[in-house]
């Protein structure tokens, strides 16, 4: 999920819940922006944030491993782009000039938190459960 530093990691694992029962991420992005506005966090290049993906596997021998992928960046307001989903239009990864919402799917996948977690998982499978 999306973890916003100035919001102490919120919305985090509750990212979808911030979108309400209708899963309206326009509403969720506005909620994040409003919460940041209340504490004066819209300064400089924008609030720092990251996306995190945790992938877990339980091996047949009973061992379990967690593979965590992160991508760090900042938030922008207003949201930009209509690609992707969720909070993508307000998240700009470090070193990029486009938000995830503006990137083509292949470009986003090359640096995404999900791709990073999955790459660690694949490496572990190929290396015999190393994590």
C-alpha positions in Angstrom: 0.0 0.0 0.0 0.8 3.7 0.0 2.8 4.8 3.0 3.0 8.6 3.5 5.8 9.7 5.8 4.1 12.8 7.2 1.0 10.6 8.0 3.1 8.2 10.0 2.8 5.5 7.3 -0.9 5.9 6.7 -2.9 4.8 4.8 -0.5 1.8 4.5 -2.2 -1.6 4.6 -5.5 0.2 4.8 -5.0 2.0 1.4 -8.1 0.5 -0.1 -10.2 1.3 2.9 -9.4 5.0 2.6 -11.2 4.7 -0.8 -14.5 3.9 1.0 -17.0 1.1 0.3 -17.2 2.1 -3.4 -13.4 2.0 -3.8 -13.3 5.5 -5.1 -9.6 6.4 -5.3 -10.4 9.9 -6.4 -11.9 10.3 -2.9 -9.0 8.5 -1.3 -6.4 10.8 -3.0 -8.4 13.9 -1.9 -8.5 12.5 1.6 -4.7 12.0 1.7 -4.3 15.6 0.3 -6.6 17.0 2.9 -4.9 15.2 5.8 -1.5 16.5 4.5 -3.0 20.0 4.2 -4.2 19.9 7.8 -0.6 19.4 9.0 1.1 21.8 6.5 2.9 18.9 4.8 2.6 20.3 1.2 6.0 22.0 1.1 9.0 21.8 -1.3 8.8 19.0 -3.8 5.9 17.4 -2.0 5.4 14.9 0.8 7.7 11.8 0.8 5.9 8.5 0.3 6.5 5.0 -0.8 4.6 2.0 -2.1 5.3 -1.3 -0.4 4.4 -4.8 -1.4 4.9 -7.8 0.9 4.7 -11.2 -0.8 4.9 -14.3 1.5 5.3 -17.9 0.6 5.1 -21.0 2.8 7.4 -23.7 1.4 6.3 -27.4 1.5 8.9 -28.1 4.3 7.1 -25.6 6.6 9.5 -22.6 6.1 7.9 -19.3 5.3 9.6 -16.3 3.8 8.5 -12.7 3.1 9.7 -10.7 0.1 9.3 -7.0 0.4 9.5 -4.6 -2.5 9.4 -0.8 -2.1 9.5 2.2 -4.4 10.2 5.6 -2.9 9.0 8.9 -4.2 6.8 11.9 -3.4 3.2 12.9 -3.8 1.9 15.5 -6.2 -1.3 17.5 -6.2 -3.4 17.6 -8.2 -3.2 14.0 -9.4 -1.7 13.5 -12.9 -2.5 10.8 -15.4 -5.2 8.3 -15.9 -3.1 5.1 -16.3 -2.7 2.6 -13.5 -5.0 2.5 -10.5 -5.4 3.5 -6.9 -3.0 6.3 -5.8 -0.9 6.1 -9.0 -1.9 9.5 -10.3 -0.5 11.2 -7.2 2.7 9.2 -6.7 6.0 10.2 -8.5 8.9 7.8 -8.0 12.3 9.3 -7.1 14.3 10.1 -10.3 11.2 10.3 -12.5 9.3 13.2 -13.9 6.0 11.3 -14.4 3.6 9.9 -11.9 2.7 6.2 -12.0 -0.6 7.5 -13.4 1.2 9.0 -16.4 3.6 6.0 -17.1 2.9 3.3 -19.6 2.3 -0.1 -17.8 5.7 -1.5 -18.9 7.6 1.6 -17.6 5.8 1.4 -14.2 6.3 -2.3 -13.9 10.0 -1.9 -14.4 10.3 0.0 -11.1 7.2 -0.9 -9.2 7.1 -2.3 -5.6 5.2 -5.4 -6.8 7.8 -6.1 -9.5 10.6 -5.7 -6.9 8.9 -8.1 -4.4 8.2 -10.6 -7.2 11.8 -10.5 -8.4 13.0 -11.3 -4.9 10.6 -14.2 -4.8 11.7 -15.5 -8.2 15.4 -15.2 -7.1 14.6 -17.2 -3.9 12.9 -19.9 -5.9 15.8 -20.2 -8.3 18.4 -20.2 -5.5 16.6 -22.7 -3.3 14.7 -20.6 -0.8 17.3 -17.9 -0.1 15.7 -14.7 1.1 
